[in-house]
Amino acid sequence: MINNNQVFAIELQPASIREIERIVDLICDQLFINDTYYGSILMALTEVFGLLLKEQQSDTFNVEYKTDYQTLTISIYPVDKSIIARFEMQVSIDSLQKTDDQNGIFLIKSLVDELTISEDNIVQLNFDISALHNEVYKQRVIQMNKFFKVNQGQKVIKDNDKL
């Protein structure tokens, strides 16, 4: 059984970007997430990592993921209050042209379906993956129907007969 509630402790150093990539690979492999969602998840987490690397005061942080196969929630904690304040600011395309400070925040907010901040300074990136699993379900139904349609006309006439 796949554990859909895992926590990873990551050191806050540039080489840890490989750990972020490994975590995204693991999540996407376990949940059968396609390349489009993979790219969004990887880019969003990479941007958060870059922001933490640049501004976070602690030496480590945690990445936790949970899923019910409808929503994938990736939590990052602890996050400094100064970074939380940046996530809470409204960002528009017009403001991006005036300053480069908010480009990463804008990208993160664009890639996730929902970004939430908890009272415990936890940043949660939520991705709606229900469409992926609905598509897998539909493909399996089609394959099963094809299988039964092909084998429908064949019957066993006697006990020892083979199809």
Secondary structure as GFF3:
##gff-version 3
##sequence-region A 1 163
A	DSSP	beta_strand	5	11	.	.	.	ID=ss1
A	DSSP	three_ten_helix	14	16	.	.	.	ID=ss2
A	DSSP	alpha_helix	17	31	.	.	.	ID=ss3
A	DSSP	alpha_helix	35	55	.	.	.	ID=ss4
A	DSSP	beta_strand	60	67	.	.	.	ID=ss5
A	DSSP	beta_strand	71	77	.	.	.	ID=ss6
A	DSSP	alpha_helix	81	88	.	.	.	ID=ss7
A	DSSP	alpha_helix	93	98	.	.	.	ID=ss8
A	DSSP	alpha_helix	103	111	.	.	.	ID=ss9
A	DSSP	beta_strand	114	117	.	.	.	ID=ss10
A	DSSP	beta_strand	123	128	.	.	.	ID=ss11
A	DSSP	alpha_helix	130	151	.	.	.	ID=ss12
###
